[in-house]
Amino acid sequence: MPVILENHPQGLLASAADITRFLDAEGYAGMPVIYDVANAVAIGEDPVEGLRALWPRLGIVHLSDSPKGQWRHDPIGSGEIDFAAIAALLRQRAYEGRIVLEILSDQPLKDIDEGAAILKRQGLAFSLAG
């Protein structure tokens, strides 16, 4: 089972640049990364730029919404994250990896289904896997 590293606002590797420096310095060039757009927004990082920086290492993308500067995993469309720009980059670069809707909610199935519909309208094609 492979090890995969995620950006986290409360950790030592919060930003795409932090992760890149660490993996390069420690010789882990082949380690994949989970990039969480809400975690990025919590530290003030532009998720599109973070995705670009980590593109060669990108293994999984976590999507949820959040107000800027806050660490949340809210339903898609309820915060300030620009999912149209994220979807455009993923389409442009023909991303084929996994996408996880990481939604914390009192009604998770409804919010995940609605979030998937919002993302599909913005041009992000993916399937819901069981």
Order of alpha helices (4+ residues) and beta strands (2+ residues): beta-alpha-beta-alpha-alpha-beta-alpha-beta-alpha
